[in-house]
Amino acid sequence: MRYCWIIRKIKQQEKKKKKKEKKQKKKTNIVY
């Protein structure tokens, strides 16, 4: 159960990072 919780937390953090990156890309409009 603990492992499940840790994995879930990591996945949530990755989702937040992706959302932030998407917002930054839209703001700066930079194409990599």
ABEGO torsion letter per residue (X at the ends): XAAAAAAAAAAAAAAAAAAAAAAAAAAAGBBX
